[in-house]
Amino acid sequence: MSPKLLLRIAAILMLLHTIGHTIGALTSSEPPNARVGLVIKGMETEHFDFMGRTTTLAQFYNGYGIIMIFVLLLISLQLWLLASALNKSIIITFGVFLLIMAFCEYIYFFPFASLISLLAGIATLFAYYKIKVNSQKTTHG
């Protein structure tokens, strides 16, 4: 597989991640049990002052979820564009970032989200490896 194809696969994986996150973040569902419902209600109703405005923890939580939609979309777009540029230093940075993201998702969220980021990270690092090997072959004859 070419580095370009690997990066495009990573971009598509992250776009799927974006779509899944968007669906999860923007659709409301019933809490899994009454105790969690009480926590959510508290997050929505307890207001506090923070940096010049009154807010709730639910607003922070929702805001982080919406911001993450745009971050995931940016990652998807950058990986797609990177497939044409093949900048090794940026590719390895994205690859390591995606692996760290996968680890955090596994710890704090759920395995499926983590798996998508992990696969995208592996594809990205494999693209870096392929570019490096190809450039060494070109340099050494």
Secondary structure in CASP SS format (residue, H / E / C, confidence):
PFRMAT SS
TARGET T0000
AUTHOR 0000-0000-0000
METHOD secondary structure of the structure
MODEL  1
M C 1.00
S C 1.00
P H 1.00
K H 1.00
L H 1.00
L H 1.00
L H 1.00
R H 1.00
I H 1.00
A H 1.00
A H 1.00
I H 1.00
L H 1.00
M H 1.00
L H 1.00
L H 1.00
H H 1.00
T H 1.00
I H 1.00
G H 1.00
H H 1.00
T H 1.00
I H 1.00
G H 1.00
A H 1.00
L H 1.00
T C 1.00
S C 1.00
S C 1.00
E C 1.00
P C 1.00
P C 1.00
N C 1.00
A H 1.00
R H 1.00
V H 1.00
G H 1.00
L H 1.00
V H 1.00
I H 1.00
K H 1.00
G H 1.00
M H 1.00
E H 1.00
T H 1.00
E C 1.00
H E 1.00
F E 1.00
D E 1.00
F E 1.00
M C 1.00
G C 1.00
R E 1.00
T E 1.00
T E 1.00
T E 1.00
L H 1.00
A H 1.00
Q H 1.00
F H 1.00
Y H 1.00
N H 1.00
G H 1.00
Y H 1.00
G H 1.00
I H 1.00
I H 1.00
M H 1.00
I H 1.00
F H 1.00
V H 1.00
L H 1.00
L H 1.00
L H 1.00
I H 1.00
S H 1.00
L H 1.00
Q H 1.00
L H 1.00
W H 1.00
L H 1.00
L H 1.00
A H 1.00
S H 1.00
A H 1.00
L C 1.00
N C 1.00
K H 1.00
S H 1.00
I H 1.00
I H 1.00
I H 1.00
T H 1.00
F H 1.00
G H 1.00
V H 1.00
F H 1.00
L H 1.00
L H 1.00
I H 1.00
M H 1.00
A H 1.00
F H 1.00
C H 1.00
E H 1.00
Y H 1.00
I H 1.00
Y H 1.00
F C 1.00
F C 1.00
P H 1.00
F H 1.00
A H 1.00
S H 1.00
L H 1.00
I H 1.00
S H 1.00
L H 1.00
L H 1.00
A H 1.00
G H 1.00
I H 1.00
A H 1.00
T H 1.00
L H 1.00
F H 1.00
A H 1.00
Y H 1.00
Y H 1.00
K H 1.00
I H 1.00
K H 1.00
V H 1.00
N H 1.00
S H 1.00
Q H 1.00
K H 1.00
T H 1.00
T H 1.00
H C 1.00
G C 1.00
END
